Structures are given as structure tokens and as C-alpha cells.
Amino acid sequence: MTKKIGLALGSGGARGWAHIGAIRALQEAGIEIDYLAGTSIGAFVGGIHAVNQLDELEAFVTEIDWKTIISLLDVEFPTRGLLDGDKIYDLIYTHVLDCNLEETRIPFHCVATDLLTQKATVLKTGSMVDAIRASISIPGVFTPFNREERYFVDGGVVNPVPVDVVQAMGSDIVIAINLNYPYPSPEIDTSAVKAVDEQTKENNQKILSQIKASQQEESINNAEVQTNRIALLNNIKSRYEAVQEAVAEKFNNWFPEESENESNSPNIFDVIGNSINIMEQQVTQINLQLHHPDILLEPRLSQYGIFDFHQADALMQEGYRCVEQALPEIKEKLSK
């Protein structure tokens, strides 16, 4: 019997262009994907691949520069997010057309976070454009997506790499791509990074032990698991409260390349992006211990910010390289 291969595409903002290179490498190796799930930018790239529009997306992202990015930012200074997201919605519509999730060439699901229930929601049916817009709604950046009186934000808040989703779809072998592994850069004191990593692992192990203990006593979806996830969500929500107040007067400082400001201090997107990245690293490590993929790919992307959408060529090349390096392991898994 032919094994069914599932691909879980993780969140990570602009780093998601690496997914394009990774999919290209799999295609060139003759590895066909049977099931596809994505979170945030993984949902965006995955949804477009699911409707066979990856060529068009690749052509678009290679032309992106800062002016293109700015043209997509429909600023409105609301209380729920910096950007309304209508232009992003139109961009998604351009690439995936007006199809439904259940009509895709490759079976595709995506993950969003229900802001009111504070739980992950797997979107399986209905409008593809709505589902992707919900999944990519970065808290504090895009306004939450309203669907049937429910408000959705970025799926990466609770499930950055949706291994469990693609497993549930029926995959025999799961390939997962984590965009947020914290590789140290050459400029960083690696001894300090190692100390932080060890402390992070210790903290995560404590959380994981609590989760597993509570699972044995009650069930997988017990209150202890939800308490930990709610704490993570509340933590990131609190980080953004101060950001919203000073947006109007600081608009020119959002993009250092476009600003005359010579300060090295982080701009508003740096603050939000780095905060999200820290949170997603923590959640990803815990989730990957609970749900093991057969192949875990972690391209070296820590030098790129989650808003570096203009770095498409380098990001796609790294995604391609990562898969190419893992091909012997992937083929060995498929042959067993």
C-alpha cells in the first residue's frame, strides 16, 4: 500500500517564503504530498499550493520590495489591531480565487485561534480566503477576523506547527517544517545562548510534565492543558497593550529603510514580531513533544525577521536547501 504523506507548514511571518523552496525541493525529488495543513503564513502558502497556484505566488514574492509591502498596509489605528487587513484579503483572493477548503486539489486544513474561547480551531470547510485571513491575523498587527460572530487571530498563538492536524487527516508519514528554531547567529555569545536554551528546555519540560500528568489523570483536553495555553495567550495579549497608543505619531519609524531616523532602537513591527517569535518558539517545543512528526525540518532562518517579506529569494533558497539536505532521511522513511 502506498504511504500517504502529510506536510505541516508552520507559522513564522515572512520566513514562510521558505515553504515555497521546501515544496519545490519535494516536487523535484518526486515526493507528492497527499495531505496539507498550515498555520498563519503556512496556511497562506499551503492554501495556494493546494489550489495549484504556487508558480504565481513565487513570481509575486520575488518582486516584493518595501514599497510593495507598504502598499498592502491599510492603516487605520483601531483598538483591535494596527492594520485592517482588507488589502491582504484581496491579495489572498487574487491567488486562491473564490474556492472552498473542501474543493482543493490537495486536501487542506488550516489553523486559527478563537480569541474568545482561547482555543485552536481547525478550519476544514467554507471559504478558503476567509480561512487564510483568519489564520494569518497576527495579534496587534491585523484586526481579528470576524466569522459568524467569532473572532479569530493567528493560529500560531496555540499551534505554530500543525503536526496533529495533518496526522488526523490520515497521513502515514508527516513532514513538518518549523520556521522558528532559534539558531544563534555568529554575533551572539553562544555560551549565553546555550544557557538560555537550557533554561528554556527546563521550563518547557516542567510544563510538559504538568500536561502529561494531567492527561493521565483526566484526558488529553483537560483543564491543565488549557490553563497553560490560556496563560501563553494572555501573556502575548498583554505585551501589545502599550503598542497601540503611540502608533499614529510613530508611523514613519515603522520601516527603518524608509525612515530618516538613525536610531537602532526596534520599531513597532520589530517589537511585535520578536514577541510573537519568542512565544511561538515556546509553544512549538511543547507541541512537538506531544505530537512527533516523522521528519522535522528546521531551516536556518533566525537571522530574518518575521516582517522581512522582501527577502524572498534568500528565504526560498534556505527552504530548498533544508529539504535537499533531508532527502536521504525522507526517502528512507518512505521505503520502510
Disulfide bonds with the S-S distance in Angstrom:
none
